Amino acid sequence: MPGPSYDFSGKVALITGGGSGLGRAAALAFARAGARVCVVDVVEDGGNATAASARDMGGEAIFIKADVSQSAEVRAYVEGALRAFGRIDAFFNNAGIEGVLAPIVEYPEDMWDRVIAVNVRGVFLGLRYVLPVMLAQASGSIINSASGAALFGTPGMAAYSTSKHAVIGLTRSAAAEVARKGVRVNALCPGPIDTRMQHAINAMVNPENPAAAAAANHARNPMGRYASADEVAQVALFLASDAASYVTGAAYLADGGRTAV
């Protein structure tokens, strides 16, 4: 969908989890705004498809396959972006997984470890390797994907909720460290988005009738619907843009009013 006019001409955007959902929408939004785009994902087909779509729009885009929980692979995607484009101006530190739906006393330990590895360690490693690039440039904006679930408890999804609370802590710590060095760090906190992840959660909540789980979510939201990925991607563009030059350390909600009631 059309959004505000942001100009990222001459800028480079790096997006993890860019092979689908919000990450894909953000990658294409940055490309439409003139950015050269580096798409990172663990799923090769999805990541290549996003980069191809960006190129089809006339943009410059590459794909790098990486597991964001692995330090060597994070270092490699940062180095790959620099080899291709020479700098990183916007980093959408977005890759994440939902885990499973289970009470804490039954939550599988291996799934807990995987959710924390991707959603927390992955964000930390992204910061660990992208921040030095931006500090050397004395400029840059990082947007970490948190969630509305970072602001309240989510029964049955303790690993996911915990991981997103941790993302806000990482965001605030990083923002405080680099605020006087030309780099901004914010967390984007969407409510439910009409993507594969939300559909998977609906199916876990109500396997017999996922549509009923979606309807219940809609009923709890003052706007009465899910966000589109494109709508939330526009918030990421805002946070990366000069229009947000005095915004750092924020947990920026885009949830249709869900946490207001």
C-alpha positions as CSV (number, residue, x, y, z in Angstrom):
1,M,0.0,0.0,0.0
2,P,1.2,3.6,-0.6
3,G,2.9,5.1,2.4
4,P,4.5,8.5,3.3
5,S,7.2,9.7,1.0
6,Y,10.6,8.7,2.5
7,D,13.7,9.2,0.5
8,F,16.5,6.6,1.1
9,S,18.3,7.3,-2.1
10,G,22.0,6.5,-1.6
11,K,21.3,4.6,1.6
12,V,21.7,0.9,2.4
13,A,19.1,-1.1,4.4
14,L,19.9,-4.4,5.9
15,I,16.8,-6.6,6.9
16,T,16.9,-9.9,8.7
17,G,13.9,-12.2,8.4
18,G,13.5,-10.6,5.1
19,G,12.2,-13.7,3.3
20,S,8.6,-13.3,4.4
21,G,6.0,-11.4,6.4
22,L,7.0,-8.1,7.9
23,G,10.6,-8.5,6.9
24,R,9.7,-8.9,3.2
25,A,7.3,-5.9,3.4
26,A,10.0,-3.8,5.0
27,A,12.6,-4.8,2.4
28,L,10.3,-3.9,-0.5
29,A,9.3,-0.6,1.2
30,F,12.9,0.4,1.6
31,A,13.6,-0.5,-2.0
32,R,10.6,1.6,-3.2
33,A,12.0,4.5,-1.2
34,G,15.3,4.2,-3.1
35,A,17.5,2.2,-0.7
36,R,19.9,-0.5,-1.8
37,V,18.7,-3.6,0.2
38,C,20.4,-6.6,1.7
39,V,17.9,-9.3,2.6
40,V,18.9,-11.9,5.2
41,D,16.9,-15.0,6.0
42,V,17.6,-18.7,6.9
43,V,15.1,-19.7,4.2
44,E,16.8,-19.4,0.9
45,D,13.8,-19.5,-1.4
46,G,12.0,-16.7,0.5
47,G,15.0,-14.5,0.8
48,N,15.9,-14.8,-2.9
49,A,12.3,-14.1,-3.8
50,T,12.3,-10.9,-1.8
51,A,15.5,-9.7,-3.3
52,A,14.2,-10.5,-6.8
53,S,11.0,-8.6,-6.2
54,A,13.1,-5.6,-5.1
55,R,15.2,-5.8,-8.2
56,D,12.0,-6.1,-10.3
57,M,11.0,-2.7,-9.0
58,G,14.2,-1.3,-10.3
59,G,16.1,-1.4,-7.0
60,E,19.5,-2.9,-6.1
61,A,19.1,-5.9,-3.8
62,I,21.1,-9.0,-2.7
63,F,20.2,-12.0,-0.5
64,I,22.5,-13.6,2.1
65,K,21.4,-16.8,3.8
66,A,22.1,-16.8,7.5
67,D,21.0,-18.2,10.9
68,V,20.9,-15.1,13.0
69,S,21.6,-17.2,16.2
70,Q,25.1,-18.1,14.9
71,S,27.8,-15.5,15.5
72,A,29.9,-16.5,12.4
73,E,26.8,-16.2,10.2
74,V,25.8,-12.8,11.6
75,R,29.4,-11.6,11.0
76,A,29.2,-13.0,7.5
77,Y,26.0,-11.2,6.6
78,V,27.3,-7.9,7.9
79,E,30.5,-8.4,5.9
80,G,28.5,-9.4,2.8
81,A,26.4,-6.2,3.0
82,L,29.6,-4.1,3.3
83,R,31.2,-5.9,0.3
84,A,28.1,-5.3,-1.8
85,F,27.2,-1.7,-0.8
86,G,30.0,-0.3,1.4
87,R,27.9,0.9,4.3
88,I,24.8,0.2,6.4
89,D,22.4,3.1,7.1
90,A,19.3,1.3,8.3
91,F,19.3,-2.1,10.1
92,F,15.9,-3.8,10.6
93,N,16.9,-6.4,13.2
94,N,13.7,-8.4,12.5
95,A,14.2,-12.1,12.4
96,G,12.1,-14.0,14.9
97,I,10.1,-17.2,15.5
98,E,6.9,-17.8,17.5
99,G,7.7,-21.1,19.2
100,V,4.8,-23.2,20.4
101,L,1.7,-22.8,22.5
102,A,2.1,-24.5,25.9
103,P,1.9,-23.6,29.6
104,I,5.2,-23.0,31.3
105,V,5.2,-26.3,33.2
106,E,4.9,-28.2,29.9
107,Y,6.9,-25.9,27.6
108,P,9.6,-27.9,25.7
109,E,13.1,-26.9,26.8
110,D,14.5,-27.3,23.3
111,M,11.9,-25.0,21.9
112,W,12.5,-22.5,24.7
113,D,16.2,-22.5,23.8
114,R,15.5,-22.0,20.1
115,V,13.1,-19.1,20.6
116,I,15.6,-17.3,22.9
117,A,18.4,-18.1,20.5
118,V,16.7,-16.5,17.5
119,N,14.7,-13.8,19.1
120,V,17.2,-12.6,21.8
121,R,20.7,-13.9,20.8
122,G,19.9,-13.0,17.2
123,V,19.1,-9.4,18.0
124,F,22.1,-9.1,20.3
125,L,24.4,-10.5,17.6
126,G,23.0,-8.1,15.1
127,L,23.7,-5.2,17.4
128,R,27.1,-6.7,18.2
129,Y,28.2,-6.6,14.5
130,V,26.2,-3.8,13.0
131,L,26.9,-1.2,15.6
132,P,30.7,-0.9,14.9
133,V,29.8,-0.2,11.3
134,M,27.4,2.6,12.2
135,L,29.7,4.0,14.9
136,A,32.5,4.2,12.3
137,Q,30.1,6.1,10.0
138,A,28.8,8.2,12.9
139,S,25.4,7.6,11.6
140,G,22.7,5.0,11.3
141,S,19.4,3.8,12.6
142,I,18.6,0.3,14.1
143,I,15.1,-1.0,14.5
144,N,14.7,-4.1,16.6
145,S,11.5,-6.1,16.1
146,A,9.8,-6.5,19.5
147,S,6.0,-7.0,19.8
148,G,3.0,-5.8,21.7
149,A,3.7,-9.1,23.6
150,A,6.8,-7.3,25.0
151,L,4.5,-5.2,27.1
152,F,2.3,-7.8,28.8
153,G,2.2,-11.5,29.6
154,T,1.0,-13.9,27.0
155,P,-0.4,-17.2,28.5
156,G,1.0,-20.2,26.6
157,M,3.7,-18.2,24.8
158,A,6.1,-17.5,27.6
159,A,9.2,-18.0,25.5
160,Y,8.0,-15.6,22.8
161,S,6.8,-13.0,25.3
162,T,10.0,-13.2,27.3
163,S,12.1,-12.9,24.2
164,K,10.3,-9.7,23.2
165,H,10.6,-8.2,26.6
166,A,14.3,-8.8,26.3
167,V,14.4,-7.1,22.9
168,I,13.2,-3.9,24.6
169,G,15.9,-4.2,27.2
170,L,18.6,-4.7,24.6
171,T,17.2,-1.7,22.6
172,R,17.2,0.7,25.5
173,S,20.7,-0.4,26.6
174,A,22.1,0.0,23.1
175,A,20.4,3.4,22.6
176,A,21.8,4.7,25.8
177,E,25.3,3.6,24.8
178,V,25.4,5.2,21.3
179,A,22.9,8.2,21.5
180,R,25.8,10.7,21.4
181,K,27.6,8.9,18.5
182,G,25.1,9.5,15.7
183,V,23.3,6.2,16.0
184,R,19.7,5.7,17.0
185,V,18.2,2.4,18.3
186,N,14.5,1.7,18.6
187,A,12.2,-1.2,19.1
188,L,9.1,-1.7,16.9
189,C,6.2,-3.3,18.8
190,P,3.5,-4.5,16.4
191,G,0.2,-6.0,17.4
192,P,-1.0,-9.0,15.4
193,I,-0.1,-8.7,11.7
194,D,-1.8,-10.7,8.9
195,T,1.2,-12.9,8.2
196,R,2.2,-16.6,8.4
197,M,3.3,-16.2,12.0
198,Q,-0.1,-14.9,13.2
199,H,-1.9,-17.6,11.2
200,A,0.3,-20.2,12.8
201,I,-0.6,-18.8,16.3
202,N,-4.3,-18.9,15.4
203,A,-4.0,-22.5,14.5
204,M,-2.3,-23.3,17.8
205,V,-4.9,-21.4,19.8
206,N,-7.8,-23.1,18.0
207,P,-6.8,-26.0,15.8
208,E,-10.4,-26.8,14.9
209,N,-11.3,-23.3,13.9
210,P,-8.4,-20.9,13.5
211,A,-10.8,-18.3,12.0
212,A,-12.5,-18.1,15.4
213,A,-9.2,-17.3,17.1
214,A,-8.6,-14.5,14.5
215,A,-12.1,-13.2,15.2
216,A,-11.5,-13.1,18.9
217,N,-8.3,-11.1,18.3
218,H,-10.1,-8.7,16.1
219,A,-12.8,-8.2,18.7
220,R,-10.2,-7.3,21.3
221,N,-8.6,-4.7,19.0
222,P,-10.1,-1.2,19.0
223,M,-9.5,-1.0,15.2
224,G,-11.2,-4.4,14.8
225,R,-8.6,-6.0,12.5
226,Y,-5.1,-7.2,12.0
227,A,-2.4,-4.8,10.6
228,S,-1.1,-5.5,7.2
229,A,2.6,-6.1,6.9
230,D,2.9,-3.1,4.7
231,E,1.3,-0.8,7.4
232,V,3.9,-1.9,10.0
233,A,6.7,-1.7,7.5
234,Q,5.9,2.0,7.1
235,V,6.6,2.5,10.8
236,A,10.0,0.9,10.4
237,L,10.7,3.3,7.5
238,F,9.7,6.2,9.7
239,L,12.0,5.1,12.5
240,A,14.9,4.7,10.0
241,S,14.3,8.1,8.5
242,D,15.4,11.6,9.4
243,A,11.8,12.3,10.4
244,A,12.6,10.3,13.6
245,S,15.9,12.1,14.2
246,Y,15.0,12.7,17.9
247,V,13.6,9.2,18.5
248,T,15.8,6.7,20.2
249,G,15.4,4.1,23.0
250,A,11.7,3.9,22.2
251,A,9.4,0.9,22.2
252,Y,7.2,2.1,19.4
253,L,3.8,0.6,19.3
254,A,1.9,-0.2,16.1
255,D,-1.0,-2.3,17.5
256,G,-4.2,-0.6,16.5
257,G,-4.8,0.4,20.0
258,R,-4.7,-3.1,21.5
259,T,-2.6,-2.1,24.5
260,A,-4.8,1.0,25.1
261,V,-7.7,-1.0,26.4
